[in-house]
Every structure is written in structure tokens, then in C-alpha cells.
Amino acid sequence: MKRSIVAEFLKLRHSRIGFVLIVLPLISMLIGSLNFYFNQGVLTNGWYSLWTQVSLFYSEFFLPIMIAICCAYVCRLEHLNRNWNMLMTSPVPVSNVFIAKLVVVSILILFVQMLFIGLYLLAGILFSISEPFPLETISMTIRGWFASLSIISLQLALSLRIRSFGIPIGISLCAVFIGLGLYIAKLGLFFPYSLLTFGMSVLDQVEMTGIQNILFWVMNMTFIVIFASMSINLLKNQDIKSS
């Protein structure tokens, strides 16, 4: 497993994925901060008002797209030059192939989450927000990362099956809008992309009830297991076509 994870990181060594992971959070932070700056007469709740603005653009659009890009990229090499055939005949357990990709993308997104909370702190300092920094935003960031694991598992399942780089990203964009609709309809705990909204407390900072909190963690674990099992089963029992 360790060698599989190292191999996945080596594939990214000369890629430009790091540029995407840095620039997109910066853009989302800039958009949210500008919106906060021009509406400070209405947004009077300090750190929490700033959080609603920056996390809305970041969590609802930029983060799911980043996840889809990362998942498509870590599967891109295998789809070229019949590399799937070589990988499947190598002495590596099939489960390791998927889990290594899941771990690598999860680490990349954890880095993005850490960058985001750092940029959020910097923005608050620049806006001279006088209230103490809300430590609960750190727990929101961690919850958001855990919720992203469900999306990573799903996007990897799509990218393993679909050779196109862009189609899984387009599916992710469509799923974002579906997830927002389900969240508004109070059904968000049953859809991976809506769980990210819950985890990051994007639309409000009201604490989840006990039942909601349990469902949040249980549904995330359920989605991760389901999508991981589907992908591993696919790798074991079906041929994946490479170009």
C-alpha cells in the first residue's frame, strides 16, 4: 500500500495540479472577500459573516470542481497507452490501486482545506475584524474535508470508468446544483454533494442537531464504503478500456 501511494504521488511530481489547488481557493476567497467588503453594512456578524461569503463560493462550486479535477487527473495516466492493462497484470492488489488514489486525493484536498482556513484568517485580519477568531470554523473545515471523502470516492468511481477528462468534471458541476436543491429541500443528508454544505456550515452556522450530526457521519461513511466497493469490484471483474 505504501508503495502504491508513493507511486501515485510520483505521477503528480511534474504536473500542474498544485497550481490549480492554490489558484482556485485564492479566486474563491477573493470573490467572497469582495462581496463581504461591499456589503459590510448588511453583513455585521464579523467572522461569521465573512465565513458565509467565502465558504459559499468555495464549498458550493470551487471545492467540488477541484475534487473532480484531482480524481480525473490521478486516473488520466492509466487511461493512456493501455496502461490499465499493465497495472492490472502487476503484482499489486486491486484494492490498493483504488485506495492509493483515494488517499492521495484526500491528502491534496486536506492541503486545500488548510490553505483555505489560512486565507480566511488572513482576510479577517485585513478587514480588521475585532472579535476573537472563531475556533469552530476549524471544526467546520475538518468536517468539510471528511464530507469531501464521499465526493472523492464517487468521482474516482466515475473517472475510473470514463476515459474523458472533462466528463466527470461536468458531472460534478451538475451534481453541485442538484445537491444545493436537495439541501434546500431538507434532503441534503442523503446526497454526497449536499453533505459538503452541511460539513462546512455554508448557508448558516447553526449547530446540527444530535440526529443530524449522527446522520452526517454515518452517511459519509456509507457513501465512502459503497463507492469504494463498487470501484474495487469494477477493477476486479471488468476490463477497463484504455486509449
HELIX and SHEET records of a PDB file:
HELIX    1   1 LYS A    2  LYS A   11  1                                  10    
HELIX    2   2 ILE A   17  PHE A   38  1                                  22    
HELIX    3   3 TRP A   47  PHE A   57  1                                  11    
HELIX    4   4 TYR A   58  PHE A   62  3                                   5    
HELIX    5   5 LEU A   63  ARG A   76  1                                  14    
HELIX    6   6 LEU A   77  HIS A   79  5                                   3    
HELIX    7   7 ASN A   83  MET A   88  1                                   6    
HELIX    8   8 VAL A   94  LEU A  126  1                                  33    
HELIX    9   9 GLU A  136  ARG A  161  1                                  26    
HELIX   10  10 GLY A  166  ILE A  184  1                                  19    
HELIX   11  11 GLY A  188  PHE A  190  5                                   3    
HELIX   12  12 PRO A  192  MET A  200  1                                   9    
HELIX   13  13 GLY A  210  ASN A  237  1                                  28    
END                                                                             
